[in-house]
Amino acid sequence: MGANLNQKRISKQQFQWLQDEASCWKDEGIIDSQTQQQLMERYQVEGVTAAEQRYSWSNVLLISLGALLIGGGIILLLAHNWEDFGKATRTVLSFLPLVLAQALCWYGLQYKPKSLALRESGGVLLFFAIGASISLISQTYHIYGDLERFLVVWLLLGLPIVYLLRSATTLILISAVILWLCALEREPYWLFYAVLAPHLYQLYREQSRILLPWSLWFTCIGLLISIVYGSAYYASPLDHWSIYITLALGCTFYALGYWCLGFNCQKFWVNAPVSLGVILIGFVSLMFTWYGRTLPSDLWQVESPMTFNEYMILGFFVLCILTVILFVVRHASQLSAPNWIALSSFVFVILGIIGFYFNTGEHIFVVLSNLYILIGSVLLMFQGIQKTRLMLLNGGLVWFSFLVLFRYFDSDIPFVAKGIIFIAVGAAFIATNIWFQKKQLAKESQV
Amino acid sequence: MKLTKPLVLILFIIQLAVPAYMIYEQRTVLSEGVVYKFKTRPIDPLDPFRGHYVTLRFEANTDPIATSEYLRKGDWVYAVLSEDKDGFAQISQLVLEEPQNKDFIKAEVSWGSLDRGYYVRLPFNRYYASEDTAPQIEKAVWRRQRDEVDNVYAEVSVLEGKATLKKLYVNELAIRDYLEQEVKNNNK
């Protein structure tokens, strides 16, 4: 323990570098394994200790899953409705899981403040215990069934757990409850996702390798579904706008992912906002290639009136647009070709807004989106080959394949026109490939 | 970081206080409220958190209720209570101002119109029972109602606009006693 107190705190990258160097020195005979160990013990990764990291990454997920199952089990046991117990016993029972979970959390806080596993499992159990407690009281006193009110009380009582116990698994559960509320009632409950942002930032600062990606995926997907569900439904005043709102959200995810997590963070699983943004951009741009559903409509001309939720979603749409513009302005010099390809889809959002005011035709969307995907996907494939990045190559291929598949089955284009376009694009592909190979050979012979 | 522990303690107290207040509120209504009998028909659905329950469809709410107020869906109103000639509760009026010297329930407007009257959501539409009992209640009561007995009602305690369900009765017998009697009759 004495040695631990004098440990110097260094970043994860520095620690990794030192570890690699130390093993090289040992292999070269400069130091022995004991010296290597002594050297490594002098340093500690910022945020969490190396020992804690070793323990937590392997265990925290399993322990959290265990706590999830136990929590669900408690709810089910209570849902059985033990009507033979009488009101007094059931009143005591309804507090029992809550008090036990609170005791576990307090024990963790008081005696094992560094135990990530205890913190996570305690948080999850406490979250479920709150739900169980309210459920049992509702059951005992036959309180009428308003699921929305029940979920809101549960959410409000559970939300502080995320911050006070710093439990990321609870954050995932809270994300699920917010999504549930949004699916239940078309009210702006999705604004609660904003309350989770500071904790996500905290996880980022702690360089949490498992909890941050999981939390980000859940939060981003929850926000996406809530917004799409809140805007796109039959007779919604925002129905025709939802495709633009979804695309703007995709671009915002993409921009924020690079802005907050850095341009080096490119792994699909780790940078959830960028990955989800790319999927959204790819999917929505493919939707634009069809006729029939893409024209924006006058918000105040439709039958159903605008409600508070719709106004909030419109406000969010404006915020997304501003975020993307700000990102492009601030980081224009850092953006690579694939970045520009993805962010170019933002043109369709702008076109949508212009179309709303100047009544642009549908053709412009269909022609531009087909060209956009054709050029974008080919450029991506080239980038993937040049930089030997398989992800880019595959992404470009999938995007291109979907475009080909969609156009092949497109009944709006006559067969002859389709046939000519297919032959022309295929020939262009082969020609480019031959030209590229020749160029490569010429390069190699020069060397 | 110094503040974490006091804040956690405050959170724990709030987490305990909310269910405690729910219990206090229900118990006050049960002990001090005026008891009304609401004629009803039960059906048995399931709630993933709170288990099985019987949804009660009250006769007092089968016809639209007359009112002189223009109301919209989601508005909160005061449903003024009275009793019919058989001693069952009925909603005589919907008003926006809190009534004086009359029993009433605060309820949410579900739908309706000014000329035809409005339907409201009564805040005691669930009777929780175990997964064995809930379907039995539904089965027994619906069979009874198709036959000759039309005497299913819920005892509801009403106090200052709040209402809590006390017990469910069939033929003047509490539902559990009634079900036990049914089992005995079937075994004979």
Interface residues (C-beta under 8 A of the other chain):
Chain A: I75 L78 A79 H80 N81 W82 E83 T91 S94 F95 L98 V99 Q102 C105 W106 L109 Q110 L126 I130 G131 A132 S133 I134 S135 L136 I137 S138 Q139 T140 Y141 H142 I143 Y144 G145 L147 F150 V153 L157 P160 I161 L164 L165
Chain B: T4 K5 L7 V8 L11 F12 I14 Q15 L16 V18 P19 A20 M22 I23 Q26 L30 D47 P48 F49 R50 G51 H52 Y53 T55 L122 P123 F124 N125 R126 Y127 Y128 A129 S130 E131 T133 T164 L165 R176
